Amino acid sequence: MAIVELRNVSKFYQMEKVTVKAVDDISFSIEQGSFCAISGPSGSGKSTLLNIIGLTDLPSSGTVLLNGIDIYNGIDLNKTHRIPLSIDSKLTDYRRNLLGFIFQTFNLIPVLNVYENIVIPLHLGDSPALNSMSKNEQEEWVDYLIETVGLTNWKKHRPSELSGGQRQRVAIARALVTKCPVILADEPTANLDSTNGDQILDLMQKLNKELKTTFIFSTHDQKIVSMANQVIKIKDGKIA
């Protein structure tokens, strides 16, 4: 089953009198449980593509399906240059329920400790994952994630007390806490040394196999490409 499908998706930017084609008529599907790399050089359009899948950037045309849902059904994208208010709340729900995000800059909240940074997505809006768990089950689930990413002894530490690799482990657990089916990772090892980067990749591959969570990377890291079971190569906004 395809968890993500793009059909003839394009993203154009108007720079004064020049039209820049960041993504140009791209179609592909990603199966549930995949460990997928969107690969290409800087400026190829891979980050734009990840943003479109993540519903943080509106395509100029085409169809985006997540978990079988036609996200922009009934919206004329040719006449819409930003996300319409009429579907903005729906996109927020889709992001919360279907997608987790891992950023290369970690994006942790400095004043919160490891546990608090991980649990916070459960308290943002109406979370099905939170609604399905009692308070004790919620605490057990977060503790399980903390143990899985190897941070039990740092549970009460704040980000400033952690290494870069440890911060990225917190970010991975935070992305998984809502039990969403898809995790999007934009160059997740870019700010890590090679040893920590390898450990983070091994951890994500382990979680992919154990939890059956789909991981989609935007990357030019050949280590990620070599580990992926699906590689989508992008060049000049097109599939190479």
C-alpha positions in Angstrom: 0.0 0.0 0.0 1.3 3.4 -0.9 1.5 5.7 2.1 2.7 8.7 0.0 1.8 9.3 -3.7 2.6 12.3 -5.9 1.1 12.6 -9.3 2.4 15.2 -11.7 3.5 17.5 -8.9 5.2 20.8 -9.8 6.4 23.8 -7.8 7.3 27.0 -9.5 8.6 30.3 -8.0 8.4 33.6 -9.8 11.6 35.6 -9.3 11.0 38.9 -11.0 10.6 38.0 -14.7 12.1 34.5 -14.3 10.1 31.4 -13.4 12.1 28.9 -11.3 11.0 25.3 -11.6 11.9 23.9 -8.2 9.9 20.7 -8.8 8.9 19.9 -12.4 6.1 17.3 -13.1 7.2 14.6 -10.6 5.3 11.4 -10.0 6.2 8.6 -7.6 4.8 6.5 -4.7 6.3 5.3 -1.5 5.1 2.1 0.2 4.2 1.9 3.8 7.2 0.8 5.9 9.8 2.1 3.4 13.2 3.5 4.3 13.3 6.0 1.4 15.9 8.6 0.3 15.2 11.6 -1.9 18.7 12.3 -3.1 20.2 15.0 -5.2 22.7 17.9 -5.2 22.1 21.2 -3.5 19.4 23.1 -5.4 18.0 20.0 -7.1 14.5 20.4 -5.5 14.7 17.6 -2.9 14.0 19.8 0.1 11.1 21.5 -1.7 9.7 18.0 -2.5 10.0 17.0 1.2 8.2 20.2 2.2 5.4 19.4 -0.3 5.0 15.9 1.2 5.1 17.5 4.7 2.3 19.9 3.8 4.4 22.9 4.6 4.7 24.0 1.0 1.9 24.2 -1.5 2.5 22.7 -4.9 1.8 24.8 -8.0 0.0 21.8 -9.6 -0.6 18.1 -9.3 -2.0 15.7 -6.7 -0.6 14.8 -3.3 -2.0 11.7 -1.5 -1.1 10.8 2.1 -2.5 7.5 3.5 -4.9 7.5 0.6 -6.2 11.0 1.3 -6.3 13.4 -1.7 -5.0 16.4 0.3 -5.9 19.2 -2.1 -9.1 17.7 -3.6 -11.3 20.4 -5.0 -8.6 23.1 -4.7 -7.5 24.9 -7.9 -3.8 25.0 -7.3 -3.2 27.0 -10.5 -5.1 29.9 -8.9 -3.8 29.5 -5.3 -0.4 30.8 -4.3 -0.6 30.0 -0.6 -2.5 27.5 1.6 -6.2 28.5 1.6 -7.6 29.3 5.1 -10.5 26.9 4.3 -8.1 23.9 4.5 -5.4 25.2 6.8 -6.9 23.5 9.8 -7.3 20.3 7.9 -3.6 20.4 6.9 -2.7 20.9 10.6 -4.7 17.8 11.5 -3.0 15.8 8.7 0.4 16.9 9.8 -0.3 16.0 13.5 -1.9 12.6 12.7 0.1 11.4 9.7 3.6 13.1 9.9 6.5 13.4 12.2 9.5 15.7 11.5 13.2 15.4 12.2 15.2 18.6 11.5 19.0 18.9 11.0 19.0 21.7 13.6 17.1 19.5 16.1 14.6 22.3 17.0 14.3 21.3 20.6 12.7 23.7 23.2 15.7 24.9 25.4 13.7 25.3 28.7 12.2 21.8 28.5 14.0 18.6 29.5 14.2 15.4 27.4 10.9 13.9 28.6 9.1 17.2 28.2 10.4 17.8 24.7 9.3 14.4 23.6 5.8 14.4 25.1 4.8 17.9 24.0 3.3 16.9 20.5 0.8 14.8 22.4 -0.6 18.0 24.0 -0.8 20.0 20.8 -4.5 20.0 19.7 -6.7 16.9 19.6 -4.2 14.0 19.4 -5.6 10.5 18.6 -2.5 9.0 20.1 -3.2 10.8 23.4 -6.9 10.1 23.3 -6.2 6.4 23.0 -3.9 6.3 26.0 -4.4 6.7 29.7 -2.0 9.0 31.6 0.0 6.0 32.8 0.1 4.5 29.3 1.3 7.8 27.9 4.1 8.0 30.4 5.0 4.4 29.7 5.1 5.1 25.9 7.3 8.1 26.3 9.6 6.2 28.7 9.8 3.4 26.2 10.9 5.8 23.4 13.5 7.4 25.7 14.9 3.9 26.5 14.8 2.9 22.8 16.8 6.0 21.8 19.3 5.4 24.6 18.5 8.4 26.8 17.1 6.9 30.0 19.9 8.4 32.1 19.3 11.9 30.5 15.6 12.0 30.9 15.6 15.1 33.1 18.4 16.9 31.2 17.8 20.0 29.1 19.1 20.3 25.5 22.1 22.4 26.6 23.3 19.5 28.6 23.3 17.0 25.7 25.6 16.3 22.8 24.5 16.8 19.2 23.9 13.1 18.8 21.8 13.0 21.9 19.7 16.0 20.8 19.0 14.3 17.5 17.9 11.2 19.5 15.4 13.4 21.4 14.1 14.7 18.0 13.6 11.2 16.7 11.6 10.2 19.8 9.6 13.3 19.6 8.7 12.6 15.9 7.6 9.1 16.9 5.5 9.9 20.0 2.2 10.5 18.1 2.5 7.1 16.4 2.3 8.7 13.0 2.9 6.4 10.0 5.4 8.7 8.2 8.6 10.4 9.5 10.2 13.1 7.3 13.9 13.8 7.9 15.7 16.7 6.2 19.5 16.0 6.3 19.3 14.6 9.8 23.0 13.9 10.0 24.3 17.2 8.6 25.2 18.7 11.9 26.7 15.5 13.4 30.1 14.0 13.2 30.5 10.7 11.3 30.3 8.5 14.4 27.2 10.1 15.8 25.7 10.3 12.3 26.2 6.5 11.8 24.6 5.8 15.2 21.6 7.9 14.4 21.1 6.2 11.0 21.4 2.8 12.6 18.8 3.8 15.2 16.4 5.1 12.6 16.8 1.9 10.5 16.1 -0.2 13.7 13.0 1.8 14.4 11.8 1.5 10.8 12.0 -2.3 11.1 10.6 -2.6 14.6 7.7 -0.1 14.4 7.1 -0.3 10.6 7.2 3.4 10.5 8.0 4.9 7.0 11.1 7.1 6.9 11.6 9.6 4.1 14.9 11.5 3.9 15.9 14.5 1.9 19.7 14.0 1.6 22.9 14.0 -0.3 24.5 11.7 2.3 25.6 8.6 0.4 25.4 6.5 3.6 21.7 7.2 3.8 21.3 6.4 0.1 23.1 3.1 0.5 20.8 2.1 3.5 17.6 3.0 1.7 15.3 0.4 0.1 13.9 3.1 -2.2 15.9 5.9 -3.7 14.4 8.8 -5.6 17.1 10.8 -7.4 16.3 14.4 -8.2 18.2 16.7 -10.6 17.1 20.1 -11.7 13.6 19.5 -10.3 13.0 16.3 -12.2 13.5 12.6 -11.4 16.9 11.7 -12.8 
